[in-house]
Amino acid sequence: MQMLSRTASALYWLGRYVERADFIARLVEATVRLDVLSARPAGEAAWASALSVTYTAEAFEATGQAVSQQHVARFLTLDASHPGSIVRCMEQARNNARAVRTSLTRDAWTAANRLWLLFSSRSNPGNAASTLNLVEGVKAEARGFEGAIHRMMRNEATLLIQLGAAVERADNSARLLDVKYHLLLPSGEKIGGVIDRDQWTTILQTVSAVTAYRWLYSDGLEPVNVIDLLICRPELPRSLAACVEEVVEMLNALAKRTGLQGEADRMARARIARMQKTRAHEVIVSGMHEYLEAFIQENALLDAAIARQFRFV
């Protein structure tokens, strides 16, 4: 590869960290909506689900704080001691962007830096409305960064950033869909009832898929259709199918430019072949939570294979 392995690693992780910050913002937004904006607020259960899907329940428990909107929202957004918080993700993204400054356009660097500055003077996300404003700002700046990358020359640098973002987005979409598994219905509430439908609608809202759902399905809100959209439909940019396709596309483009092909390419092609045969009803029958856990584990193995293939250090 023409660029240094250290540079390749920084570009890849720049894409991952910006995408991760965007995901945490979307997760917090979904949780606020489930907590205070639903027909019947989910309360503590909603925030516990956010900790579960990010695998941070134990880390949060170690803080000794109660599971609540105030404490969990701060933990996931502004807690500098928590490596998975948005502020820490943006610090890492900014550090990686600085390390590859000459590979970025002014717009791309400014967008990454502006994301970090969004948190420089904040210590608490505030109430529900303030928290929604904060995460909306994160989402807007992340979109600005993504747009700046798409306007850059299509070379190894942009491909590595987009590859990192696609790998991260695949992981995050699976985790977001898994919120529904961790968020139990209140006692006495039935599957398909008001609360159940409210929860599925919130997940669609979080990935900006409400309109897409209405275009593709004409029989109202049905869980099997939501699962089909978020897993199997490549038309939706944040679906697992779309993420899987993008990873293959980026790896193919990098192979043409660098000559590097190997284990990661084979894993990515095998995954897309399986995804093309996946059907929503089969996922439900076999267990959606188990399917998503297996997908997340496979994605982590692919990430490790990419690191070996491109000799990250």
N, C-alpha and C positions, 0 to 999 in steps of 0.2 A: 504494500500500500504506500502511496506517495507521501501521505501525511504521517506524522509521528503517531504512534499508538496512544500516547498520552493525549494528544489533540483529538483523536477519534473518540476516545473515552469521554472527554469533556463535552464534545458535541452531542453524543448519544445521551449522556446524563442531563445535559441542558434540556433536551426535549422531554425527557422523563420527568424532571422536577417541575417544569412549568405545567405539564399535563396533570401531574399529581396534585399540585396546588389547585388547579381548576376542579379536579374531582372532589377534593375535600370541601371546596366551596359549594359544589352542587349537593354533596351529602349533607352538609350543614343546612343548606336551604331546604332540602327535602325533610329533614328532621324538624325544623322550625314549623314547616307547614303541617306536618303530622301532629306536632305538639299543640300548636295554638290556633291553626287555621282550619282544621278539619271539623266535620260536623260534630264529632265527639273527640276532643283532644286525647292523644295517646299518652301524654305526660312522660313519666320516667321511662316507660317501656320504649318510647321513641328514641331517647338519648342513649339508653342501654344498647339498642340495636345499632346505633352509629358506632359505638365502641366495639361491638362484636364484629362488624364487617371490616373494620380497620385493624382488627387483632390488637387493640390497645386497651382492652378492659382491665388487664392486670396492671399495666402501666398507670392507668387512671386511678385504680384502686389504691396504688401506692402513694398517691397524693393525699389520701385521707379525706377527700372531699365527697360530698353527696352527689349522686347522679341527678343533675338538673340542667336546665337550659343554660343558666349562668355559668356553671362550672365546666360542663362538657364543651360548650361552644367556645369558651376561652381556651380550653385544653387543645382543641382541634384547630384553632385559628391563630392565637397570639401567644401561646405558651412557648417561650424560647428554650425551655428546658426539655421540651418534648420533641424528639427528632422528626416525628411525623406531622407536626403542625404546619399550617400554611406558611407562617413566618420563617420557619426553618427550611422548608422547601424552597422558598424564594431566596433565602440567603445562599443555599447551595446552588440554585440556578444562577444567581448573580456571580458567584465565585467562578462557576464554570464558564459563564459568558465572558468574564474578564480574562480568563485563561486563553480563550480563543477569539479575543477581540478582533484580531485582524482577519478572521474568517467570517465575521458578521458585517452586515451593513449598519449604517448609523441608525436606521429605523429599528432594526432587530435589537441592537444593544440598548437603545433608548427604551424600548418596550419592556425588556427584561429588568432594566434598572428602575423603571417606573412602578413595576409590580412590587419590587422590594420597598420602594419609598412609600407605598400605600400603607405600610405597617410601621414605618419608622417612628411615628409619634403616637401609636396606639398601644394601650395596655389592657383594654377591656372591650369586648365587642358590644357591650350594652344590652338593651332589651331586645325583644324579638324583632322589632322594626329596624333598629340600628344594626343588628346582626345581619338581617337580610340586605341592607344597604351595603354593608362591608363585603359580603360574599358576592353581591352583584358587581361591585367594583373589581374584585378579583377575576370574575368571569369575563368582564369587559376587557381588562388589560391582557388576560390570557388570549382572548380572541385577537387583540391587537398584535401580540407577539406572533401568533400563528399566521396572521395576514402578512406580517413583515417577512416571515420565512418563505411564504409562497411567492413573494415578490423578489426574492433573491435569485441569483443565477443558480440553475439546477446543477449542482456539482456534488462532490463527496460530502461537503459540509452540510448542505441542506438535506441531503438524503439521510445522513446519520441522525440529524435532529428529528426528521420526520419518522425514521425508524424507531428511535427512542420513544417518541410520542405515541406511535401506534402500539408498541408493546405495552406501554403504560396504560393506554386507553382500553386495551383489551382486558387487562387486569381490573381496571376500575369499573368498567361496565358490568363485568361479572359480579363484582362486590356490590355494586349499587342494586342490581337485580336481586341479590341475595338478602337485601334489607327485608324483603317481604317474608323470607323464611324466619328471620330473627324477630320480626315484629308480630307477636301473637295477637290474635283478635281478643278483645275484652270478653270476659265471661258472659255467656248468654247471647253473644253476637254470632250470626251464622255466616258461613261462606257464601259470598254473593250478595250479602246484605249491604247496607249503607256504608258501614265502616270499611268493609273489605273493598268495596268499589272505590272508596275515597283513597285508600292506601295505594291501589293500583294506579289511580289517576295521578296521584302525587309523584309516583315514580316516572310516569310518562312526562309530566311537566318538567321534571328535573333534567331529563335528557332532551328537552325541547321536541317531544315526539307526539304531542296531542294532535296536531294537525295532520301529521303523517299517518297516525292511526286512523283518523277519520277518512283520509283518502283511500287507504288500503283495505279497510274493513267496514262493511255496511250494516253489520248486525249488532251494533252497540258495543258497550265495553264488556269484553269477555276475557278472563284471565288467560285462557289458552292463546288468544290472539295477541295479548300483550307480550306473552312469552315468545310467541312466534316472531313478533316484530323485533324484540330486543335481542334475540339470539340468532334467528335464521335469515332475516331480511337485509341483504347488502345495500338496499336503497337508503337505509338509515345509517348515517355516518358513525353513530356510536354503538351500533349493534355489534355483537361478537363476530358475525359474518363479515361485516365491513372492515373491522379491525384486522381480522385474519387475512383478508385479501390485501390490505394495505401493507402488512408486514412482508408478504410474498413479493409485492410490487417493489418495495424499497430494496429488499435483498437482491432481487433480479437486477435492478438498476445499478446497485453497488457492484455486483459481480461483473457487469459489463465494463464498468469504469476502472475497477481495481484488479480484476482477475481472481479475487478471493471468493471461493465457494467451498462449501463443506457441510459439516454437521447441521448448522443452523438452517441452511437452505433445505436440506432433506427433512428436518423436523417441521419446518413451516409448510412445505408442500404436502406432507402427510396430514398435517392438521387441516389444511384447507380442503383436502379430499374428504376427510371425515365430516367436516362442517357442511359440505354440500349435500351430504346424505342425512343430516340431522333434521328431525321433525319435532315440532313442539309437543305433540301429544306423547311421543316416545320419551321426551325429557321428563314430562310430568309423571308418566307411569314409572319410570326408573328412579325418579326422585330428583327434583330440580336442584335442591341444595347439594346433593352428592355430585350431580353433573357439574355444577358451578365450582365446587371445591376441586374436582379433578381438572377442570379447565385452568383454574388459577395455578395449580401445581405444575401443569404442563407448560404454562406461560413462563413460570420461573425457570424451568429447565431450558426453555428456548432462550431466555435472557442470558443464562450462563453459557450456552453454546455460542451466542453472538459474541460475548466477551472473549471466548477462546478463539473464535474464528478471526476476529479483527485485532487480536492480541492487545486487548485493553490492559493497562497497568494502573 
